[in-house]
Amino acid sequence: MSSLSVDAAITSRMSVRAFTQQTVERALIEQILQVASRAPSGTNCQPWKVYVLQGASRATLVEQVCATHDAIRANPALAAEYAEEYDYYPQKWVSPYIDRRRENGWGLYGLLGIGKADKDKMHLQHQRNYHFFDAPVGLMFTVDRVMGRGSLVDYGAFLQNIMVAARGHGLHTCPQAAWNGFSRIILPHIGAGPDEMLVCGMALGYADETAVVNTFHTPRVPVQDFTTWLG
Ligand SMILES: Cc1cc2nc3c(=O)[nH]c(=O)nc-3n(C[C@H](O)[C@H](O)[C@H](O)COP(=O)(O)O)c2cc1C
């Protein structure tokens, strides 16, 4: 194994936000999940539970969540009924994170020609999440509620493994916390029990190489800015 190919799989991963209709064989999805399940987890708990949505199950969820997303826009008071079950983002944003978040958001919207005043366009672009960005495969991830916060650390390794393994097969992904507020629709739809919490969703498929949105490449802070060397 060369470090070049491992590095290439990691660095070629990006959040793709437009997919083609090309189907992904079940055997390939299984292979990716099997490889990803080699992720480490504290005491080998393997806290992940994966739901694969395709065809009618995917289409029905898309329809339901998009309708709810529209309803919340029409009546913002409804949002209180769709609270996220865990804080993925901080309650209070501070620098430098708020600055990076803004750079990311406006970078993406700017590329798509969406200005600050274009609330309709913003809503529609945000709603692309609830179409899985047209990817034929939607993944939903849950964790048993009894598990500790450490299981979310384990989950990060598992999710990254899926995304990197997908690259090895020419596939792309977009991890999606956008679904998290809709767990009261999603959990019954996928057949998850009340003892499960939605961690996030993910779009999986082949990137639409012609889509402008997929030319969005995100920067990273240099190593020296986040590393402290102790001798
Ligand atoms: C757990 C998780 C949830 C995310 N949720 C969303 C989402 O709901 N919608 C979206 O468009 N991007 C989402 N992203 C993608 C991030 O915006 C993206 O990873 C970041 O901007 C870096 O860009 P890159 O993935 O292209 O390297 C999510 C990423 C992670 C890790």
The ligand as an SDF file (V2000), in Angstrom:
LIG
                    3D

 31 33  0  0  0  0  0  0  0  0999 V2000
  -21.0900   15.5680   10.1770 C   0  0  0  0  0  0  0  0  0  0  0  0
  -21.1430   16.5490    9.0410 C   0  0  0  0  0  0  0  0  0  0  0  0
  -22.3560   17.1060    8.6910 C   0  0  0  0  0  0  0  0  0  0  0  0
  -22.4370   17.9590    7.5790 C   0  0  0  0  0  0  0  0  0  0  0  0
  -23.6660   18.4330    7.1960 N   0  0  0  0  0  0  0  0  0  0  0  0
  -23.7890   19.0590    6.0040 C   0  0  0  0  0  0  0  0  0  0  0  0
  -25.0820   19.3560    5.5010 C   0  0  0  0  0  0  0  0  0  0  0  0
  -26.1040   19.1030    6.1200 O   0  0  0  0  0  0  0  0  0  0  0  0
  -25.1660   19.9280    4.2660 N   0  0  0  0  0  0  0  0  0  0  0  0
  -24.0490   20.2280    3.5240 C   0  0  0  0  0  0  0  0  0  0  0  0
  -24.1960   20.7230    2.4110 O   0  0  0  0  0  0  0  0  0  0  0  0
  -22.8050   19.9590    3.9930 N   0  0  0  0  0  0  0  0  0  0  0  0
  -22.6610   19.3630    5.1970 C   0  0  0  0  0  0  0  0  0  0  0  0
  -21.4100   19.0270    5.6760 N   0  0  0  0  0  0  0  0  0  0  0  0
  -20.2350   19.2850    4.8250 C   0  0  0  0  0  0  0  0  0  0  0  0
  -19.3430   20.4140    5.3430 C   0  0  0  0  0  0  0  0  0  0  0  0
  -19.8920   21.6450    5.0100 O   0  0  0  0  0  0  0  0  0  0  0  0
  -17.9700   20.2020    4.6710 C   0  0  0  0  0  0  0  0  0  0  0  0
  -17.4130   19.0080    5.1330 O   0  0  0  0  0  0  0  0  0  0  0  0
  -16.9780   21.3390    4.9560 C   0  0  0  0  0  0  0  0  0  0  0  0
  -17.4380   22.5500    4.4330 O   0  0  0  0  0  0  0  0  0  0  0  0
  -15.6050   21.0040    4.3360 C   0  0  0  0  0  0  0  0  0  0  0  0
  -15.7430   20.8040    2.9460 O   0  0  0  0  0  0  0  0  0  0  0  0
  -15.3780   19.4370    2.2290 P   0  0  0  0  0  0  0  0  0  0  0  0
  -16.1990   18.3350    2.8630 O   0  0  0  0  0  0  0  0  0  0  0  0
  -15.7800   19.6320    0.7830 O   0  0  0  0  0  0  0  0  0  0  0  0
  -13.9170   19.1720    2.4140 O   0  0  0  0  0  0  0  0  0  0  0  0
  -21.2770   18.2670    6.8240 C   0  0  0  0  0  0  0  0  0  0  0  0
  -20.0450   17.7400    7.2480 C   0  0  0  0  0  0  0  0  0  0  0  0
  -19.9800   16.9020    8.3270 C   0  0  0  0  0  0  0  0  0  0  0  0
  -18.6560   16.3240    8.7190 C   0  0  0  0  0  0  0  0  0  0  0  0
  1  2  1  0
  2  3  1  0
  2 30  2  0
  3  4  2  0
  4  5  1  0
  4 28  1  0
  5  6  2  0
  6  7  1  0
  6 13  1  0
  7  8  2  0
  7  9  1  0
  9 10  1  0
 10 11  2  0
 10 12  1  0
 12 13  2  0
 13 14  1  0
 14 15  1  0
 14 28  1  0
 15 16  1  0
 16 17  1  0
 16 18  1  0
 18 19  1  0
 18 20  1  0
 20 21  1  0
 20 22  1  0
 22 23  1  0
 23 24  1  0
 24 25  2  0
 24 26  1  0
 24 27  1  0
 28 29  2  0
 29 30  1  0
 30 31  1  0
M  END
$$$$
